[in-house]
Amino acid sequence: MTDTPTPAPAVGQIWQDNDPRSYGRKDRIVEIDDPHAVVELALPRGSGHLRAKPGRRTRIRLDRLRPTSTGYRYVSSPA
């Protein structure tokens, strides 16, 4: 089984948070301003904790957009 390489972050991509505290949360990149990506909450985390509203924007360091236990994993490209 071959792992596909993680693409470079780009506007429109969806990334999923791997942190166990917010597992399942998906963010869409809306802007890249080195060294950060501005993301918009696409899907909130599990149905039990809906504190963050869809559409909320935040900044994430680009070096966190990699598949580690506390990073993010790539989900899909822009439509």
C-alpha positions as a Markdown table, in Angstrom:
| # | Residue | x | y | z |
|---|---|---|---|---|
| 1 | Met | 0.0 | 0.0 | 0.0 |
| 2 | Thr | 1.4 | 3.4 | -1.0 |
| 3 | Asp | 0.8 | 6.6 | 0.8 |
| 4 | Thr | -0.2 | 9.5 | -1.5 |
| 5 | Pro | 1.9 | 12.6 | -0.7 |
| 6 | Thr | 0.2 | 15.4 | 1.1 |
| 7 | Pro | -0.3 | 18.3 | -1.3 |
| 8 | Ala | 0.8 | 21.8 | -0.6 |
| 9 | Pro | -1.9 | 23.9 | 1.1 |
| 10 | Ala | -4.0 | 25.8 | -1.4 |
| 11 | Val | -7.2 | 28.0 | -1.2 |
| 12 | Gly | -10.4 | 25.8 | -1.4 |
| 13 | Gln | -8.9 | 22.7 | 0.1 |
| 14 | Ile | -10.5 | 20.9 | 3.0 |
| 15 | Trp | -8.3 | 19.7 | 5.9 |
| 16 | Gln | -9.4 | 17.6 | 8.9 |
| 17 | Asp | -8.1 | 18.3 | 12.4 |
| 18 | Asn | -6.3 | 15.2 | 13.9 |
| 19 | Asp | -6.2 | 16.6 | 17.5 |
| 20 | Pro | -8.3 | 14.2 | 19.7 |
| 21 | Arg | -9.9 | 17.2 | 21.4 |
| 22 | Ser | -11.5 | 18.4 | 18.1 |
| 23 | Tyr | -11.4 | 15.2 | 16.0 |
| 24 | Gly | -13.6 | 15.3 | 13.0 |
| 25 | Arg | -13.6 | 19.1 | 12.6 |
| 26 | Lys | -13.0 | 20.1 | 9.0 |
| 27 | Asp | -11.7 | 23.4 | 7.8 |
| 28 | Arg | -11.7 | 25.0 | 4.3 |
| 29 | Ile | -8.7 | 27.2 | 3.4 |
| 30 | Val | -10.0 | 30.6 | 2.3 |
| 31 | Glu | -6.7 | 32.5 | 2.2 |
| 32 | Ile | -3.0 | 31.9 | 2.5 |
| 33 | Asp | -0.9 | 34.6 | 4.1 |
| 34 | Asp | 2.5 | 33.1 | 4.8 |
| 35 | Pro | 3.2 | 31.7 | 7.4 |
| 36 | His | -0.5 | 31.2 | 8.1 |
| 37 | Ala | -3.6 | 29.9 | 6.3 |
| 38 | Val | -7.0 | 31.5 | 7.1 |
| 39 | Val | -9.5 | 28.7 | 7.4 |
| 40 | Glu | -13.3 | 28.6 | 7.7 |
| 41 | Leu | -15.0 | 25.9 | 9.7 |
| 42 | Ala | -16.6 | 23.6 | 7.2 |
| 43 | Leu | -18.0 | 20.9 | 9.4 |
| 44 | Pro | -18.1 | 21.2 | 13.2 |
| 45 | Arg | -16.7 | 18.4 | 15.4 |
| 46 | Gly | -18.8 | 15.6 | 16.8 |
| 47 | Ser | -22.5 | 16.3 | 17.4 |
| 48 | Gly | -22.1 | 16.4 | 21.2 |
| 49 | His | -19.9 | 19.6 | 21.1 |
| 50 | Leu | -21.1 | 22.2 | 18.7 |
| 51 | Arg | -19.5 | 25.2 | 20.3 |
| 52 | Ala | -18.0 | 26.6 | 17.1 |
| 53 | Lys | -20.4 | 27.7 | 14.4 |
| 54 | Pro | -19.8 | 26.7 | 10.7 |
| 55 | Gly | -18.3 | 29.6 | 8.8 |
| 56 | Arg | -16.1 | 30.7 | 11.8 |
| 57 | Arg | -12.7 | 31.9 | 10.6 |
| 58 | Thr | -9.3 | 31.4 | 12.2 |
| 59 | Arg | -5.6 | 31.3 | 11.3 |
| 60 | Ile | -3.5 | 28.2 | 11.4 |
| 61 | Arg | 0.3 | 28.0 | 10.8 |
| 62 | Leu | 1.1 | 26.4 | 7.5 |
| 63 | Asp | 3.5 | 24.0 | 9.2 |
| 64 | Arg | 0.6 | 22.4 | 11.1 |
| 65 | Leu | -1.0 | 21.3 | 7.8 |
| 66 | Arg | 0.6 | 17.9 | 7.8 |
| 67 | Pro | -0.6 | 14.5 | 8.9 |
| 68 | Thr | 0.7 | 14.3 | 12.5 |
| 69 | Ser | -1.2 | 13.4 | 15.7 |
| 70 | Thr | -1.8 | 17.1 | 16.5 |
| 71 | Gly | -1.7 | 18.4 | 12.9 |
| 72 | Tyr | -4.2 | 18.2 | 10.0 |
| 73 | Arg | -4.8 | 15.7 | 7.3 |
| 74 | Tyr | -5.7 | 16.6 | 3.7 |
| 75 | Val | -9.3 | 15.6 | 2.8 |
| 76 | Ser | -10.1 | 17.1 | -0.6 |
| 77 | Ser | -9.3 | 19.7 | -3.3 |
| 78 | Pro | -11.4 | 22.7 | -4.4 |
| 79 | Ala | -14.5 | 21.8 | -6.4 |
